[in-house]
Amino acid sequence: MRLPQSLRLSAGAVNVSAVSTALRLLDIDDLVRVSGGHPLVRHLAPHRVEGQPLWSYGAAVALVNGYWDGTGEGGDIMLVGPADDAAALAQLLLPEGRRMALPAAAYERVPEGLLVEPSRWGFRWVDTPVGYSPDDARWLTDADDEVAALLDEAFPDASFRPGSPRITGWAGIRDGSGRLVACAADTTESPGVGFVAAITARPELRGQGLGRRVTGWTLDRLVEREGLAALWYYGGNLAAAHVYDALGMQTLLMVSATPG
């Protein structure tokens, strides 16, 4: 899928178009502009479901994305924008009957019962290096079997594993004997938005800063290459949230829920 040039812009470089307090249908370039170039919108743009509308209401935007479900009839609605506008847009899109994800502050403004079965998660990003030197980790080569073994032991539910066509590369840390002790996947798919996933360290070595180190190193390399780097995490993963806080990452707290 060809990505528009607007997806390469940083949020600060985007000229935001005038907003409307009516439900609007947009093209992908306008969706990015109205969102202020938000990295979550730019990250999901390659996964928008073809043939499905792109919407805005005020300064909030929404798109049907097939990030996990492919680009068929499935897909959730992702909403980004100011809380009041996003809450109003969510209510306007309830007849679509799709599970939707929206900022937590917007979810709190949706009348009780309209969205049920909520699950919380967070989107995090940085647009400046967090301070890890090139020697703190390295890009791995010919290490798929080692990465798979580490994930089996330390993170069996990882969303990405070696062999996925969506993985650009693996970052890793080795101990003095050459054993792989931490890893992170580069799953960048949208120009200008580096993305990190499948971050883990050996269970017996946790608490030694390996997860933070491999995360920070990968973020820095992606910021250098793309200008911005991001990731997401499930709301109950407080240890990960503390690491991302310590790295100075910006935060958008989100809620996924189903129309009641």
PAKOLVEX-834914 format. One record per residue (C-alpha): x negated, y negated, z. Coordinates in nm, 2 decimals. Each point is the difference from the previous one (the first is absolute). Example, Ala and Ser with C-alpha at 12.3 -4.5 7.8 and 13.67 -1.06 7.14 Angstrom:
BEGIN
<r><X>-1.23</X><Y>0.45</Y><Z>0.78</Z></r>
<r><X>-0.14</X><Y>-0.34</Y><Z>-0.07</Z></r>
END
This chain:
BEGIN
<r><X>0.00</X><Y>0.00</Y><Z>0.00</Z></r>
<r><X>-0.14</X><Y>-0.34</Y><Z>-0.10</Z></r>
<r><X>-0.04</X><Y>-0.23</Y><Z>0.30</Z></r>
<r><X>0.07</X><Y>-0.38</Y><Z>-0.05</Z></r>
<r><X>-0.28</X><Y>-0.24</Y><Z>0.06</Z></r>
<r><X>0.19</X><Y>-0.15</Y><Z>0.29</Z></r>
<r><X>-0.08</X><Y>0.30</Y><Z>0.21</Z></r>
<r><X>-0.37</X><Y>-0.10</Y><Z>0.00</Z></r>
<r><X>0.07</X><Y>-0.33</Y><Z>0.18</Z></r>
<r><X>-0.06</X><Y>-0.04</Y><Z>0.36</Z></r>
<r><X>0.30</X><Y>-0.12</Y><Z>0.21</Z></r>
<r><X>-0.16</X><Y>-0.34</Y><Z>0.04</Z></r>
<r><X>-0.04</X><Y>-0.04</Y><Z>-0.37</Z></r>
<r><X>0.36</X><Y>0.07</Y><Z>-0.10</Z></r>
<r><X>0.22</X><Y>-0.28</Y><Z>-0.10</Z></r>
<r><X>0.33</X><Y>0.10</Y><Z>0.16</Z></r>
<r><X>0.30</X><Y>-0.07</Y><Z>-0.22</Z></r>
<r><X>0.31</X><Y>-0.17</Y><Z>0.13</Z></r>
<r><X>0.22</X><Y>0.23</Y><Z>0.21</Z></r>
<r><X>0.38</X><Y>0.05</Y><Z>-0.03</Z></r>
<r><X>0.26</X><Y>0.07</Y><Z>0.27</Z></r>
<r><X>0.18</X><Y>0.23</Y><Z>-0.24</Z></r>
<r><X>-0.09</X><Y>0.36</Y><Z>-0.09</Z></r>
<r><X>-0.23</X><Y>-0.02</Y><Z>-0.31</Z></r>
<r><X>-0.14</X><Y>0.26</Y><Z>-0.24</Z></r>
<r><X>-0.36</X><Y>-0.05</Y><Z>-0.08</Z></r>
<r><X>-0.28</X><Y>0.13</Y><Z>-0.21</Z></r>
<r><X>-0.32</X><Y>0.13</Y><Z>0.17</Z></r>
<r><X>-0.19</X><Y>-0.32</Y><Z>-0.05</Z></r>
<r><X>0.27</X><Y>-0.21</Y><Z>0.17</Z></r>
<r><X>0.03</X><Y>0.26</Y><Z>0.28</Z></r>
<r><X>-0.37</X><Y>-0.04</Y><Z>0.08</Z></r>
<r><X>0.03</X><Y>-0.38</Y><Z>-0.01</Z></r>
<r><X>0.31</X><Y>-0.03</Y><Z>0.22</Z></r>
<r><X>-0.17</X><Y>0.23</Y><Z>0.25</Z></r>
<r><X>-0.29</X><Y>-0.24</Y><Z>0.02</Z></r>
<r><X>-0.22</X><Y>0.27</Y><Z>-0.15</Z></r>
<r><X>0.06</X><Y>0.22</Y><Z>0.31</Z></r>
<r><X>-0.25</X><Y>0.30</Y><Z>0.00</Z></r>
<r><X>0.27</X><Y>0.25</Y><Z>0.08</Z></r>
<r><X>0.20</X><Y>-0.11</Y><Z>-0.31</Z></r>
<r><X>-0.31</X><Y>0.01</Y><Z>-0.21</Z></r>
<r><X>-0.10</X><Y>0.34</Y><Z>0.14</Z></r>
<r><X>0.34</X><Y>0.16</Y><Z>-0.09</Z></r>
<r><X>0.05</X><Y>-0.17</Y><Z>-0.34</Z></r>
<r><X>-0.16</X><Y>0.29</Y><Z>-0.19</Z></r>
<r><X>0.25</X><Y>0.23</Y><Z>0.17</Z></r>
<r><X>0.31</X><Y>-0.19</Y><Z>-0.08</Z></r>
<r><X>0.27</X><Y>0.23</Y><Z>-0.14</Z></r>
<r><X>0.04</X><Y>-0.08</Y><Z>-0.37</Z></r>
<r><X>0.35</X><Y>-0.11</Y><Z>-0.09</Z></r>
<r><X>0.09</X><Y>-0.11</Y><Z>0.35</Z></r>
<r><X>0.06</X><Y>-0.37</Y><Z>0.07</Z></r>
<r><X>-0.24</X><Y>-0.23</Y><Z>0.19</Z></r>
<r><X>0.18</X><Y>-0.24</Y><Z>0.23</Z></r>
<r><X>-0.05</X><Y>-0.32</Y><Z>0.20</Z></r>
<r><X>0.21</X><Y>-0.19</Y><Z>0.25</Z></r>
<r><X>-0.15</X><Y>-0.33</Y><Z>0.12</Z></r>
<r><X>-0.37</X><Y>0.08</Y><Z>0.06</Z></r>
<r><X>0.06</X><Y>0.37</Y><Z>0.05</Z></r>
<r><X>-0.06</X><Y>0.26</Y><Z>-0.27</Z></r>
<r><X>0.08</X><Y>0.37</Y><Z>-0.05</Z></r>
<r><X>-0.09</X><Y>0.28</Y><Z>-0.23</Z></r>
<r><X>0.07</X><Y>0.37</Y><Z>-0.03</Z></r>
<r><X>-0.33</X><Y>0.18</Y><Z>0.03</Z></r>
<r><X>-0.08</X><Y>0.36</Y><Z>-0.06</Z></r>
<r><X>-0.33</X><Y>0.00</Y><Z>0.20</Z></r>
<r><X>0.08</X><Y>0.33</Y><Z>0.16</Z></r>
<r><X>0.29</X><Y>0.13</Y><Z>-0.21</Z></r>
<r><X>-0.14</X><Y>-0.06</Y><Z>-0.35</Z></r>
<r><X>0.17</X><Y>-0.22</Y><Z>-0.25</Z></r>
<r><X>0.32</X><Y>0.20</Y><Z>-0.06</Z></r>
<r><X>0.34</X><Y>-0.06</Y><Z>0.15</Z></r>
<r><X>-0.14</X><Y>-0.01</Y><Z>0.35</Z></r>
<r><X>-0.18</X><Y>-0.29</Y><Z>0.17</Z></r>
<r><X>0.05</X><Y>-0.23</Y><Z>0.29</Z></r>
<r><X>0.07</X><Y>-0.37</Y><Z>0.00</Z></r>
<r><X>-0.29</X><Y>-0.21</Y><Z>0.14</Z></r>
<r><X>0.08</X><Y>-0.35</Y><Z>0.12</Z></r>
<r><X>-0.25</X><Y>-0.27</Y><Z>0.09</Z></r>
<r><X>0.07</X><Y>-0.36</Y><Z>0.10</Z></r>
<r><X>0.12</X><Y>-0.23</Y><Z>0.28</Z></r>
<r><X>0.21</X><Y>0.17</Y><Z>0.25</Z></r>
<r><X>0.33</X><Y>-0.17</Y><Z>-0.07</Z></r>
<r><X>-0.03</X><Y>0.03</Y><Z>-0.38</Z></r>
<r><X>-0.11</X><Y>0.36</Y><Z>0.02</Z></r>
<r><X>0.28</X><Y>0.09</Y><Z>0.24</Z></r>
<r><X>0.25</X><Y>-0.15</Y><Z>-0.24</Z></r>
<r><X>-0.15</X><Y>0.17</Y><Z>-0.30</Z></r>
<r><X>0.01</X><Y>0.34</Y><Z>0.18</Z></r>
<r><X>0.37</X><Y>-0.04</Y><Z>0.06</Z></r>
<r><X>0.06</X><Y>-0.10</Y><Z>-0.36</Z></r>
<r><X>-0.18</X><Y>0.32</Y><Z>-0.11</Z></r>
<r><X>0.18</X><Y>0.24</Y><Z>0.23</Z></r>
<r><X>0.23</X><Y>0.12</Y><Z>-0.29</Z></r>
<r><X>-0.31</X><Y>0.14</Y><Z>-0.17</Z></r>
<r><X>0.01</X><Y>0.28</Y><Z>0.26</Z></r>
<r><X>-0.38</X><Y>0.03</Y><Z>0.02</Z></r>
<r><X>-0.21</X><Y>0.01</Y><Z>0.31</Z></r>
<r><X>-0.17</X><Y>-0.33</Y><Z>0.04</Z></r>
<r><X>-0.31</X><Y>-0.14</Y><Z>0.17</Z></r>
<r><X>0.01</X><Y>-0.36</Y><Z>0.12</Z></r>
<r><X>-0.19</X><Y>-0.22</Y><Z>0.24</Z></r>
<r><X>0.07</X><Y>0.09</Y><Z>0.37</Z></r>
<r><X>0.12</X><Y>-0.36</Y><Z>0.06</Z></r>
<r><X>0.25</X><Y>0.03</Y><Z>-0.28</Z></r>
<r><X>0.12</X><Y>0.34</Y><Z>0.12</Z></r>
<r><X>0.09</X><Y>-0.16</Y><Z>0.34</Z></r>
<r><X>0.22</X><Y>-0.25</Y><Z>-0.19</Z></r>
<r><X>0.21</X><Y>0.26</Y><Z>-0.18</Z></r>
<r><X>0.32</X><Y>0.07</Y><Z>0.18</Z></r>
<r><X>0.00</X><Y>0.32</Y><Z>0.21</Z></r>
<r><X>0.11</X><Y>0.31</Y><Z>-0.18</Z></r>
<r><X>-0.08</X><Y>-0.12</Y><Z>-0.36</Z></r>
<r><X>-0.34</X><Y>0.16</Y><Z>0.01</Z></r>
<r><X>-0.06</X><Y>0.32</Y><Z>0.20</Z></r>
<r><X>-0.28</X><Y>0.25</Y><Z>0.07</Z></r>
<r><X>-0.27</X><Y>-0.26</Y><Z>0.03</Z></r>
<r><X>-0.37</X><Y>0.09</Y><Z>-0.01</Z></r>
<r><X>-0.27</X><Y>-0.26</Y><Z>0.07</Z></r>
<r><X>-0.33</X><Y>-0.05</Y><Z>-0.19</Z></r>
<r><X>-0.25</X><Y>-0.27</Y><Z>-0.07</Z></r>
<r><X>-0.16</X><Y>-0.15</Y><Z>-0.31</Z></r>
<r><X>-0.35</X><Y>-0.14</Y><Z>0.07</Z></r>
<r><X>-0.24</X><Y>-0.20</Y><Z>-0.23</Z></r>
<r><X>-0.32</X><Y>-0.21</Y><Z>0.00</Z></r>
<r><X>-0.13</X><Y>-0.24</Y><Z>-0.27</Z></r>
<r><X>-0.34</X><Y>-0.06</Y><Z>0.16</Z></r>
<r><X>-0.27</X><Y>0.26</Y><Z>0.10</Z></r>
<r><X>0.03</X><Y>0.13</Y><Z>0.35</Z></r>
<r><X>-0.37</X><Y>0.03</Y><Z>0.05</Z></r>
<r><X>-0.13</X><Y>0.35</Y><Z>-0.08</Z></r>
<r><X>-0.33</X><Y>0.04</Y><Z>-0.18</Z></r>
<r><X>-0.05</X><Y>0.22</Y><Z>-0.31</Z></r>
<r><X>-0.20</X><Y>0.24</Y><Z>0.22</Z></r>
<r><X>0.29</X><Y>0.07</Y><Z>0.25</Z></r>
<r><X>0.16</X><Y>0.26</Y><Z>-0.24</Z></r>
<r><X>-0.03</X><Y>0.11</Y><Z>-0.36</Z></r>
<r><X>0.21</X><Y>0.10</Y><Z>-0.30</Z></r>
<r><X>0.00</X><Y>0.38</Y><Z>-0.02</Z></r>
<r><X>-0.08</X><Y>0.21</Y><Z>-0.30</Z></r>
<r><X>0.08</X><Y>0.36</Y><Z>-0.06</Z></r>
<r><X>0.15</X><Y>0.03</Y><Z>0.35</Z></r>
<r><X>0.36</X><Y>0.10</Y><Z>-0.06</Z></r>
<r><X>-0.04</X><Y>0.33</Y><Z>0.18</Z></r>
<r><X>-0.16</X><Y>-0.18</Y><Z>0.31</Z></r>
<r><X>0.28</X><Y>-0.26</Y><Z>0.00</Z></r>
<r><X>0.27</X><Y>0.26</Y><Z>-0.03</Z></r>
<r><X>-0.15</X><Y>0.19</Y><Z>0.29</Z></r>
<r><X>-0.03</X><Y>-0.31</Y><Z>0.22</Z></r>
<r><X>0.37</X><Y>-0.09</Y><Z>-0.08</Z></r>
<r><X>0.11</X><Y>0.35</Y><Z>0.08</Z></r>
<r><X>-0.16</X><Y>-0.03</Y><Z>0.34</Z></r>
<r><X>0.06</X><Y>-0.36</Y><Z>0.09</Z></r>
<r><X>0.30</X><Y>-0.12</Y><Z>-0.21</Z></r>
<r><X>0.20</X><Y>0.28</Y><Z>-0.15</Z></r>
<r><X>0.29</X><Y>-0.23</Y><Z>-0.08</Z></r>
<r><X>-0.20</X><Y>-0.25</Y><Z>-0.20</Z></r>
<r><X>0.20</X><Y>-0.15</Y><Z>-0.29</Z></r>
<r><X>-0.29</X><Y>0.04</Y><Z>-0.24</Z></r>
<r><X>-0.25</X><Y>0.28</Y><Z>-0.05</Z></r>
<r><X>-0.28</X><Y>0.08</Y><Z>-0.24</Z></r>
<r><X>0.13</X><Y>0.07</Y><Z>-0.35</Z></r>
<r><X>0.27</X><Y>-0.26</Y><Z>0.00</Z></r>
<r><X>-0.02</X><Y>-0.20</Y><Z>-0.32</Z></r>
<r><X>0.08</X><Y>-0.31</Y><Z>0.21</Z></r>
<r><X>-0.33</X><Y>0.01</Y><Z>0.18</Z></r>
<r><X>-0.28</X><Y>-0.22</Y><Z>-0.14</Z></r>
<r><X>-0.26</X><Y>0.13</Y><Z>0.25</Z></r>
<r><X>-0.08</X><Y>0.10</Y><Z>0.35</Z></r>
<r><X>-0.21</X><Y>-0.19</Y><Z>0.26</Z></r>
<r><X>-0.17</X><Y>0.19</Y><Z>0.27</Z></r>
<r><X>-0.24</X><Y>0.01</Y><Z>0.29</Z></r>
<r><X>-0.24</X><Y>0.28</Y><Z>0.06</Z></r>
<r><X>-0.18</X><Y>0.09</Y><Z>0.33</Z></r>
<r><X>-0.38</X><Y>0.06</Y><Z>0.03</Z></r>
<r><X>0.04</X><Y>0.35</Y><Z>-0.13</Z></r>
<r><X>0.19</X><Y>-0.11</Y><Z>-0.31</Z></r>
<r><X>0.34</X><Y>0.13</Y><Z>0.13</Z></r>
<r><X>0.30</X><Y>-0.21</Y><Z>-0.11</Z></r>
<r><X>0.15</X><Y>-0.15</Y><Z>0.31</Z></r>
<r><X>0.24</X><Y>-0.27</Y><Z>-0.13</Z></r>
<r><X>0.17</X><Y>-0.09</Y><Z>-0.33</Z></r>
<r><X>0.24</X><Y>-0.24</Y><Z>-0.17</Z></r>
<r><X>0.16</X><Y>0.01</Y><Z>-0.35</Z></r>
<r><X>-0.01</X><Y>-0.28</Y><Z>-0.25</Z></r>
<r><X>0.35</X><Y>0.01</Y><Z>-0.15</Z></r>
<r><X>0.00</X><Y>-0.33</Y><Z>-0.18</Z></r>
<r><X>0.25</X><Y>-0.02</Y><Z>-0.28</Z></r>
<r><X>0.08</X><Y>-0.37</Y><Z>-0.04</Z></r>
<r><X>-0.27</X><Y>-0.24</Y><Z>-0.12</Z></r>
<r><X>-0.09</X><Y>-0.24</Y><Z>0.27</Z></r>
<r><X>0.14</X><Y>0.21</Y><Z>0.29</Z></r>
<r><X>-0.24</X><Y>0.27</Y><Z>0.12</Z></r>
<r><X>0.17</X><Y>0.27</Y><Z>0.21</Z></r>
<r><X>-0.13</X><Y>0.24</Y><Z>0.26</Z></r>
<r><X>0.17</X><Y>0.33</Y><Z>0.12</Z></r>
<r><X>-0.08</X><Y>0.33</Y><Z>0.16</Z></r>
<r><X>-0.23</X><Y>-0.15</Y><Z>0.27</Z></r>
<r><X>-0.13</X><Y>0.25</Y><Z>0.25</Z></r>
<r><X>-0.29</X><Y>0.11</Y><Z>0.22</Z></r>
<r><X>-0.09</X><Y>0.33</Y><Z>0.16</Z></r>
<r><X>0.22</X><Y>0.05</Y><Z>0.31</Z></r>
<r><X>-0.29</X><Y>0.08</Y><Z>0.23</Z></r>
<r><X>-0.17</X><Y>-0.33</Y><Z>-0.10</Z></r>
<r><X>0.30</X><Y>-0.23</Y><Z>0.04</Z></r>
<r><X>-0.06</X><Y>-0.30</Y><Z>0.23</Z></r>
<r><X>-0.35</X><Y>-0.06</Y><Z>-0.15</Z></r>
<r><X>0.12</X><Y>-0.26</Y><Z>-0.25</Z></r>
<r><X>-0.03</X><Y>0.22</Y><Z>-0.31</Z></r>
<r><X>0.36</X><Y>-0.06</Y><Z>-0.12</Z></r>
<r><X>-0.05</X><Y>-0.38</Y><Z>0.04</Z></r>
<r><X>-0.33</X><Y>0.01</Y><Z>-0.18</Z></r>
<r><X>0.11</X><Y>0.20</Y><Z>-0.30</Z></r>
<r><X>0.32</X><Y>-0.22</Y><Z>-0.02</Z></r>
<r><X>-0.19</X><Y>-0.32</Y><Z>0.03</Z></r>
<r><X>-0.27</X><Y>0.11</Y><Z>-0.25</Z></r>
<r><X>0.27</X><Y>0.10</Y><Z>-0.26</Z></r>
<r><X>0.19</X><Y>-0.32</Y><Z>0.05</Z></r>
<r><X>-0.31</X><Y>-0.20</Y><Z>-0.06</Z></r>
<r><X>-0.09</X><Y>0.18</Y><Z>-0.32</Z></r>
<r><X>0.35</X><Y>-0.04</Y><Z>-0.13</Z></r>
<r><X>0.01</X><Y>-0.37</Y><Z>0.09</Z></r>
<r><X>-0.32</X><Y>-0.05</Y><Z>-0.19</Z></r>
<r><X>0.14</X><Y>0.18</Y><Z>-0.30</Z></r>
<r><X>0.36</X><Y>-0.10</Y><Z>0.00</Z></r>
<r><X>0.02</X><Y>-0.32</Y><Z>0.21</Z></r>
<r><X>0.24</X><Y>0.16</Y><Z>0.25</Z></r>
<r><X>0.04</X><Y>0.34</Y><Z>0.17</Z></r>
<r><X>0.30</X><Y>0.15</Y><Z>0.18</Z></r>
<r><X>0.14</X><Y>0.31</Y><Z>0.16</Z></r>
<r><X>0.31</X><Y>0.11</Y><Z>0.19</Z></r>
<r><X>0.06</X><Y>0.21</Y><Z>0.31</Z></r>
<r><X>0.29</X><Y>0.16</Y><Z>0.18</Z></r>
<r><X>0.14</X><Y>-0.20</Y><Z>0.30</Z></r>
<r><X>-0.08</X><Y>0.26</Y><Z>0.26</Z></r>
<r><X>-0.37</X><Y>0.01</Y><Z>-0.09</Z></r>
<r><X>-0.11</X><Y>-0.25</Y><Z>0.27</Z></r>
<r><X>-0.36</X><Y>0.11</Y><Z>-0.02</Z></r>
<r><X>-0.01</X><Y>-0.10</Y><Z>-0.36</Z></r>
<r><X>0.17</X><Y>-0.33</Y><Z>0.07</Z></r>
<r><X>-0.26</X><Y>-0.09</Y><Z>0.26</Z></r>
<r><X>-0.28</X><Y>0.07</Y><Z>-0.26</Z></r>
<r><X>0.17</X><Y>-0.22</Y><Z>-0.25</Z></r>
<r><X>0.05</X><Y>-0.27</Y><Z>0.25</Z></r>
<r><X>-0.37</X><Y>0.01</Y><Z>0.09</Z></r>
<r><X>-0.09</X><Y>-0.03</Y><Z>-0.37</Z></r>
<r><X>0.21</X><Y>-0.32</Y><Z>-0.02</Z></r>
<r><X>0.25</X><Y>0.13</Y><Z>-0.25</Z></r>
<r><X>0.31</X><Y>-0.20</Y><Z>-0.08</Z></r>
<r><X>0.33</X><Y>0.18</Y><Z>0.09</Z></r>
<r><X>0.35</X><Y>0.04</Y><Z>-0.14</Z></r>
<r><X>0.21</X><Y>0.22</Y><Z>0.23</Z></r>
<r><X>0.26</X><Y>0.20</Y><Z>-0.20</Z></r>
<r><X>0.30</X><Y>0.22</Y><Z>0.06</Z></r>
<r><X>0.13</X><Y>0.26</Y><Z>-0.24</Z></r>
<r><X>0.37</X><Y>0.09</Y><Z>0.04</Z></r>
<r><X>0.30</X><Y>0.15</Y><Z>-0.17</Z></r>
<r><X>0.33</X><Y>-0.17</Y><Z>-0.09</Z></r>
<r><X>0.25</X><Y>0.10</Y><Z>0.27</Z></r>
END
